[in-house]
């Protein structure tokens, strides 16, 4: 990290490569679709590179980069809010499809369920469950009080549970 | 306890964020433990990483980021982007930022340079007066002036121009209050206190409004001419209010953008163009609609600021043809350009 901050190109390359997947995952969950996630992730990477010299290490690089990514993706989806967005349909699984397809279906259903959450609930839930930030860091990232983080995560999870519960199969198992 | 409170308790327990008393409460209640397990299942699903973008996209994005790093020209000892800058309010605000992750740091000059390179046009660093700039500036000044007059006349009667701020402040406070009630703990009370503390800038705004009202009282001659402009201003204020309400309804609690930068003197806009730390989403702007002058004008940056106590919005606009940028400072209440 220190070498990257001091202009070591290899260190920057390594740092970005190591964190790319997690940053993209956060962007994907925040943005709700691949196109906005890719654009937001790209903006986040550029912002991180340009902000590196001023990063003072008071928070961890992960926390800082998640915050940058979250803001970049929010900017991206708000910029596109006025445009029509293609809705990804969840494919209906057929009985002869193998387990791999089931996993794909699960993943798409989770995507859709998370995408249905209002932004105010989606962001703290994603930062908690996907990025693994604690409430204090989420509060810092989203610039809201920790008490609000707590209630929004709970309400977001409750809504997710209800959305996914509506897709419960006949055996009672969630089929997200 | 309400369902929301029980969920908050179970959720906090699940995340290891519950107090010892709350932990004890959860662990002796089987129903709460069942709720914890239900939320855990949901959390586990969200924790599954979504599909990646593919190796090609990944490689291209990392390459673009490294190209941006190369553009910085870091020599391993200093950050030339800040080292060469004189001390300005903007630079101070950046360097004093306790956490550089407070907002995405996007170098507008580099962005426009990138766009210019894409278009094969002149890089923005070689900033020159574009052909369209005088016309745009005149249009902005005239339009802004009319709105300023209308805004002043509005202040003498029913003050619609402050509705968006008032609505937004109310939404924020209400949300904080709700959260305080929901959580029912000290953290919730802290949220409310923080929200109230954040409303302090409203006092400064009120002072400015009072000054404007006093000015109007001594200038009755403008009343007759302002009728038509007042109607326009009412319409603009209604639009802004509707947008704020839409955001409040859509996102649950629309949080007004507090001033990001405080200028104690009128800023050198040309320098601001180079230093602007965090372009913000213009969706929350009060003056964006008034800024829509012509299609080629592309707002690439927006930042709530305060200039000598006046709440303002700083827009950075780029001409997509050559990437040349200009900065505009608009008074948020009237959307009129601020003059030094």
HADDOCK unambig.tbl for C-alpha pairs under 7 A between the chains (distance, minus, plus):
assign (segid A and resid 6 and name CA) (segid B and resid 76 and name CA) 4.37 0.50 0.50
assign (segid A and resid 6 and name CA) (segid B and resid 77 and name CA) 5.73 0.50 0.50
assign (segid A and resid 6 and name CA) (segid B and resid 78 and name CA) 6.92 0.50 0.50
assign (segid A and resid 7 and name CA) (segid B and resid 74 and name CA) 5.26 0.50 0.50
assign (segid A and resid 7 and name CA) (segid B and resid 75 and name CA) 5.98 0.50 0.50
assign (segid A and resid 7 and name CA) (segid B and resid 76 and name CA) 4.15 0.50 0.50
assign (segid A and resid 8 and name CA) (segid B and resid 76 and name CA) 6.38 0.50 0.50
assign (segid A and resid 13 and name CA) (segid B and resid 66 and name CA) 6.82 0.50 0.50
assign (segid A and resid 25 and name CA) (segid B and resid 49 and name CA) 5.96 0.50 0.50
assign (segid A and resid 25 and name CA) (segid B and resid 50 and name CA) 5.91 0.50 0.50
assign (segid A and resid 28 and name CA) (segid B and resid 50 and name CA) 6.99 0.50 0.50
assign (segid A and resid 42 and name CA) (segid B and resid 61 and name CA) 5.82 0.50 0.50
assign (segid A and resid 45 and name CA) (segid B and resid 65 and name CA) 5.78 0.50 0.50
assign (segid A and resid 46 and name CA) (segid B and resid 65 and name CA) 5.21 0.50 0.50
assign (segid A and resid 46 and name CA) (segid B and resid 68 and name CA) 6.50 0.50 0.50
assign (segid A and resid 47 and name CA) (segid B and resid 104 and name CA) 5.69 0.50 0.50
assign (segid A and resid 47 and name CA) (segid B and resid 105 and name CA) 5.14 0.50 0.50
assign (segid A and resid 47 and name CA) (segid B and resid 106 and name CA) 5.35 0.50 0.50
assign (segid A and resid 49 and name CA) (segid B and resid 65 and name CA) 6.67 0.50 0.50
assign (segid A and resid 49 and name CA) (segid B and resid 69 and name CA) 5.87 0.50 0.50
assign (segid A and resid 50 and name CA) (segid B and resid 69 and name CA) 6.89 0.50 0.50
assign (segid A and resid 50 and name CA) (segid B and resid 105 and name CA) 6.83 0.50 0.50
assign (segid A and resid 51 and name CA) (segid B and resid 105 and name CA) 5.74 0.50 0.50
assign (segid A and resid 53 and name CA) (segid B and resid 79 and name CA) 5.85 0.50 0.50
assign (segid A and resid 54 and name CA) (segid B and resid 100 and name CA) 6.27 0.50 0.50
assign (segid A and resid 55 and name CA) (segid B and resid 100 and name CA) 5.41 0.50 0.50
assign (segid A and resid 58 and name CA) (segid B and resid 99 and name CA) 6.76 0.50 0.50
assign (segid A and resid 64 and name CA) (segid B and resid 101 and name CA) 4.91 0.50 0.50
assign (segid A and resid 67 and name CA) (segid B and resid 101 and name CA) 6.31 0.50 0.50
assign (segid A and resid 68 and name CA) (segid B and resid 101 and name CA) 6.14 0.50 0.50
assign (segid A and resid 68 and name CA) (segid B and resid 103 and name CA) 6.17 0.50 0.50
assign (segid A and resid 68 and name CA) (segid B and resid 104 and name CA) 4.90 0.50 0.50
assign (segid A and resid 71 and name CA) (segid B and resid 103 and name CA) 6.75 0.50 0.50
assign (segid A and resid 71 and name CA) (segid B and resid 104 and name CA) 6.38 0.50 0.50
assign (segid A and resid 72 and name CA) (segid B and resid 104 and name CA) 6.53 0.50 0.50
assign (segid A and resid 75 and name CA) (segid B and resid 281 and name CA) 5.55 0.50 0.50
assign (segid A and resid 107 and name CA) (segid B and resid 50 and name CA) 6.88 0.50 0.50
assign (segid A and resid 110 and name CA) (segid B and resid 45 and name CA) 6.98 0.50 0.50
assign (segid A and resid 110 and name CA) (segid B and resid 46 and name CA) 6.95 0.50 0.50
assign (segid A and resid 118 and name CA) (segid B and resid 251 and name CA) 6.33 0.50 0.50
assign (segid A and resid 119 and name CA) (segid B and resid 251 and name CA) 6.27 0.50 0.50
assign (segid A and resid 120 and name CA) (segid B and resid 251 and name CA) 6.20 0.50 0.50
assign (segid A and resid 129 and name CA) (segid B and resid 43 and name CA) 5.63 0.50 0.50
assign (segid A and resid 129 and name CA) (segid B and resid 46 and name CA) 6.04 0.50 0.50
assign (segid A and resid 129 and name CA) (segid B and resid 47 and name CA) 5.05 0.50 0.50
assign (segid A and resid 130 and name CA) (segid B and resid 46 and name CA) 6.28 0.50 0.50
assign (segid A and resid 130 and name CA) (segid B and resid 47 and name CA) 4.38 0.50 0.50
assign (segid A and resid 145 and name CA) (segid B and resid 191 and name CA) 4.98 0.50 0.50
assign (segid A and resid 146 and name CA) (segid B and resid 187 and name CA) 6.37 0.50 0.50
assign (segid A and resid 147 and name CA) (segid B and resid 179 and name CA) 6.92 0.50 0.50
assign (segid A and resid 147 and name CA) (segid B and resid 183 and name CA) 6.51 0.50 0.50
assign (segid A and resid 147 and name CA) (segid B and resid 187 and name CA) 4.52 0.50 0.50
assign (segid A and resid 147 and name CA) (segid B and resid 188 and name CA) 4.68 0.50 0.50
assign (segid A and resid 147 and name CA) (segid B and resid 191 and name CA) 6.30 0.50 0.50
assign (segid A and resid 148 and name CA) (segid B and resid 179 and name CA) 5.54 0.50 0.50
assign (segid A and resid 148 and name CA) (segid B and resid 188 and name CA) 6.78 0.50 0.50
assign (segid A and resid 148 and name CA) (segid B and resid 191 and name CA) 6.89 0.50 0.50
assign (segid A and resid 150 and name CA) (segid B and resid 8 and name CA) 6.37 0.50 0.50
assign (segid A and resid 150 and name CA) (segid B and resid 12 and name CA) 6.65 0.50 0.50
assign (segid A and resid 151 and name CA) (segid B and resid 8 and name CA) 5.46 0.50 0.50
assign (segid A and resid 151 and name CA) (segid B and resid 179 and name CA) 6.66 0.50 0.50
assign (segid A and resid 151 and name CA) (segid B and resid 182 and name CA) 6.79 0.50 0.50
assign (segid A and resid 151 and name CA) (segid B and resid 183 and name CA) 6.12 0.50 0.50
assign (segid A and resid 154 and name CA) (segid B and resid 7 and name CA) 5.50 0.50 0.50
assign (segid A and resid 154 and name CA) (segid B and resid 8 and name CA) 4.85 0.50 0.50
assign (segid A and resid 154 and name CA) (segid B and resid 11 and name CA) 5.42 0.50 0.50
assign (segid A and resid 155 and name CA) (segid B and resid 4 and name CA) 6.88 0.50 0.50
assign (segid A and resid 157 and name CA) (segid B and resid 39 and name CA) 6.25 0.50 0.50
assign (segid A and resid 157 and name CA) (segid B and resid 42 and name CA) 6.45 0.50 0.50
assign (segid A and resid 160 and name CA) (segid B and resid 42 and name CA) 6.86 0.50 0.50
assign (segid A and resid 161 and name CA) (segid B and resid 42 and name CA) 6.07 0.50 0.50
